[in-house]
Amino acid sequence: MCFKCCLCFVQCLHKVWRFSINKIRLYIFFNIISDPCVSPWTASYGLTDEQKEFQKVAFDFAANEMAPHMAEWDQKEVFPVETMRKAAQLGFGGIYTRPEVGGSGLSRLDTSIIFEALSTGCVSTTAYISIHNMCAWMIDTFGNDEQRESFCPDLCSMEKFASYCLTEPGSGSDAASLLTSAQRKGDHYVLNGSKAFISGGGDTDVYVVMCRTGGKGAKGISCLVVEKGTPGLSFGKKERKVGWNSQPTRAVIFEDCAVPATNRLGEEGQGFNIAMKGLNGGRINIASCSLGAAHASVLLAKDHLLVRKQFGETLANNQFLQFKLAEMATKLVASRLLVREAATALQEDRADAVSLCSMAKLFVTDECFNVCNQALQMHGGYGYLKDYAVQQFVRDIRVHQILEGTNEVMRMIISRNLLTES
Ligand SMILES: Cc1cc2nc3c(=O)[nH]c(=O)nc-3n(C[C@H](O)[C@H](O)[C@H](O)COP(=O)(O)OP(=O)(O)OC[C@H]3O[C@@H](n4cnc5c(N)ncnc54)[C@H](O)[C@@H]3O)c2cc1C
């Protein structure tokens, strides 16, 4: 074959390839627009009947109890205590906590399904509920019977609310360098130091605190449960945030704060391990909240494209926007698959669980942010107005790329596990 024929052949192949890819994008687009069975809403494909049932309960709760208030909670910075207690009546206060202490005893996959659905109604509130669930699970899993019975029932009913306290002003990504000290004095620990960025801080009742009882590094860290009202426990001012405004964020300060030694979860030195075990599930939960935001944003974008007219026709007739919508739906579905795989791995305690949880958090929070941002772009100037929900989804999920371990830290965990596995 001469050079010209060769070039011609390659160009033909390229055209066929582009034609096929474009046809696939068009196919996805028309399915989203016209066929509800293949729309991104089919988050229930492959689920058991039971899972479909509580998914529906969560979607309904999101639509009826959360979505109508989401903008107001954001703008007035309301922590919707009563709504969360209603969610707890449905079993969402201790989804993966054991039933003996008031939990629902569901799996990590079940939990992800519920958080995705709830987030379509309000990401910020659902994200707080997810942190609360993580704390309840930590006490249930690492506490003794007395601790479990004392704290878990009130947490599962959301009569009491919990906060997770790891980050400090000087230790964020390098969490094992934390400095808050807990000195044993008789039957108490005396805490001194402060925690930064604590979700729920000041408004919650139970603080699961990682503090230093021993030497430097992870092995010197223990985990104590500190109750609101303990002398020496105080809070900083409420932080002003880009999103996540339906939950307060404050510093938590300990000044000679005496906590009964009976409030220690596990053994001395086990605290960092407990904190990381909590976060594995926390990362799936936060990724699931991002899924819910992307899920809602794809629908908002679809509705807008079908209604808004420019150049004499609806935006939905524009192929560029069709392709963009197709890509958004594809990213959403790929993200959901990864979250569900990670949730299953964690449930089964598989060797790849920690990496998969980190991969899910990294991939899903990045991709779902891009999906929501693209949905905002499709709304044009309207997307930038607070009357349109899409901007709130963008603002609320931006922080998912930062907290529960930044996405750079996720890369560190994944690569470290890859490079050290035998
Ligand atoms: C709204 C909100 C709520 C939060 N809620 C809680 C909570 O309830 N409980 C809690 O304990 N914490 C909470 N956090 C804290 C959160 O987990 C930390 O902000 C996060 O872990 C990052 O720590 P940092 O802010 O100190 O950033 P830093 O650790 O200072 O990092 C700054 C930047 O540098 C990057 N970086 C750092 N080290 C490396 C490295 N080695 N390689 C590459 N990049 C690196 C980071 O990824 C980041 O992009 C919350 C934060 C926010 C914003």
The ligand as an SDF file (V2000), in Angstrom:
LIG
                    3D

 53 58  0  0  0  0  0  0  0  0999 V2000
  -16.9850   22.1840   55.5500 C   0  0  0  0  0  0  0  0  0  0  0  0
  -15.9580   21.2890   56.1680 C   0  0  0  0  0  0  0  0  0  0  0  0
  -16.3710   20.3180   57.0900 C   0  0  0  0  0  0  0  0  0  0  0  0
  -15.4390   19.4960   57.6990 C   0  0  0  0  0  0  0  0  0  0  0  0
  -15.8510   18.6050   58.6420 N   0  0  0  0  0  0  0  0  0  0  0  0
  -14.9450   17.9220   59.3730 C   0  0  0  0  0  0  0  0  0  0  0  0
  -15.3440   17.1170   60.4760 C   0  0  0  0  0  0  0  0  0  0  0  0
  -16.5420   16.9670   60.7640 O   0  0  0  0  0  0  0  0  0  0  0  0
  -14.3760   16.4950   61.2040 N   0  0  0  0  0  0  0  0  0  0  0  0
  -13.0700   16.6080   60.9100 C   0  0  0  0  0  0  0  0  0  0  0  0
  -12.2530   16.0360   61.6220 O   0  0  0  0  0  0  0  0  0  0  0  0
  -12.6330   17.3760   59.8630 N   0  0  0  0  0  0  0  0  0  0  0  0
  -13.5500   18.0460   59.1020 C   0  0  0  0  0  0  0  0  0  0  0  0
  -13.1280   18.8410   58.0580 N   0  0  0  0  0  0  0  0  0  0  0  0
  -11.7070   19.0130   57.8170 C   0  0  0  0  0  0  0  0  0  0  0  0
  -11.2220   18.3540   56.5370 C   0  0  0  0  0  0  0  0  0  0  0  0
  -11.2080   16.9770   56.6900 O   0  0  0  0  0  0  0  0  0  0  0  0
   -9.8400   18.9490   56.2210 C   0  0  0  0  0  0  0  0  0  0  0  0
  -10.0620   20.2820   55.7910 O   0  0  0  0  0  0  0  0  0  0  0  0
   -9.0840   18.1530   55.1650 C   0  0  0  0  0  0  0  0  0  0  0  0
   -8.6880   16.9080   55.6780 O   0  0  0  0  0  0  0  0  0  0  0  0
   -7.8410   18.8920   54.6550 C   0  0  0  0  0  0  0  0  0  0  0  0
   -7.0660   19.3730   55.6960 O   0  0  0  0  0  0  0  0  0  0  0  0
   -6.5770   20.9040   55.6670 P   0  0  0  0  0  0  0  0  0  0  0  0
   -7.7860   21.7540   55.4520 O   0  0  0  0  0  0  0  0  0  0  0  0
   -5.7920   21.1520   56.8940 O   0  0  0  0  0  0  0  0  0  0  0  0
   -5.6790   21.0270   54.3760 O   0  0  0  0  0  0  0  0  0  0  0  0
   -4.0900   20.7110   54.2630 P   0  0  0  0  0  0  0  0  0  0  0  0
   -3.8040   19.3960   54.8540 O   0  0  0  0  0  0  0  0  0  0  0  0
   -3.3420   21.8900   54.7650 O   0  0  0  0  0  0  0  0  0  0  0  0
   -3.9100   20.6050   52.6990 O   0  0  0  0  0  0  0  0  0  0  0  0
   -3.9030   21.7510   51.8300 C   0  0  0  0  0  0  0  0  0  0  0  0
   -3.7740   21.2500   50.3940 C   0  0  0  0  0  0  0  0  0  0  0  0
   -2.5140   20.6010   50.2220 O   0  0  0  0  0  0  0  0  0  0  0  0
   -2.7110   19.2730   49.7670 C   0  0  0  0  0  0  0  0  0  0  0  0
   -1.7120   18.3980   50.3390 N   0  0  0  0  0  0  0  0  0  0  0  0
   -1.3560   18.2830   51.6400 C   0  0  0  0  0  0  0  0  0  0  0  0
   -0.3870   17.3720   51.7790 N   0  0  0  0  0  0  0  0  0  0  0  0
   -0.1340   16.8810   50.5380 C   0  0  0  0  0  0  0  0  0  0  0  0
    0.7560   15.8990   50.0180 C   0  0  0  0  0  0  0  0  0  0  0  0
    1.5960   15.2210   50.8100 N   0  0  0  0  0  0  0  0  0  0  0  0
    0.7420   15.6600   48.7010 N   0  0  0  0  0  0  0  0  0  0  0  0
   -0.1030   16.3420   47.8820 C   0  0  0  0  0  0  0  0  0  0  0  0
   -0.9590   17.2750   48.3070 N   0  0  0  0  0  0  0  0  0  0  0  0
   -0.9760   17.5400   49.6260 C   0  0  0  0  0  0  0  0  0  0  0  0
   -4.1070   18.8990   50.2230 C   0  0  0  0  0  0  0  0  0  0  0  0
   -4.6460   17.8460   49.4500 O   0  0  0  0  0  0  0  0  0  0  0  0
   -4.8330   20.2210   50.0300 C   0  0  0  0  0  0  0  0  0  0  0  0
   -5.2030   20.3570   48.6870 O   0  0  0  0  0  0  0  0  0  0  0  0
  -14.0710   19.6320   57.3820 C   0  0  0  0  0  0  0  0  0  0  0  0
  -13.6690   20.5770   56.4350 C   0  0  0  0  0  0  0  0  0  0  0  0
  -14.5990   21.3950   55.8250 C   0  0  0  0  0  0  0  0  0  0  0  0
  -14.1230   22.4120   54.8310 C   0  0  0  0  0  0  0  0  0  0  0  0
  1  2  1  0
  2  3  1  0
  2 52  2  0
  3  4  2  0
  4  5  1  0
  4 50  1  0
  5  6  2  0
  6  7  1  0
  6 13  1  0
  7  8  2  0
  7  9  1  0
  9 10  1  0
 10 11  2  0
 10 12  1  0
 12 13  2  0
 13 14  1  0
 14 15  1  0
 14 50  1  0
 15 16  1  0
 16 17  1  0
 16 18  1  0
 18 19  1  0
 18 20  1  0
 20 21  1  0
 20 22  1  0
 22 23  1  0
 23 24  1  0
 24 25  2  0
 24 26  1  0
 24 27  1  0
 27 28  1  0
 28 29  2  0
 28 30  1  0
 28 31  1  0
 31 32  1  0
 32 33  1  0
 33 34  1  0
 33 48  1  0
 34 35  1  0
 35 36  1  0
 35 46  1  0
 36 37  1  0
 36 45  1  0
 37 38  2  0
 38 39  1  0
 39 40  1  0
 39 45  2  0
 40 41  1  0
 40 42  2  0
 42 43  1  0
 43 44  2  0
 44 45  1  0
 46 47  1  0
 46 48  1  0
 48 49  1  0
 50 51  2  0
 51 52  1  0
 52 53  1  0
M  END
$$$$
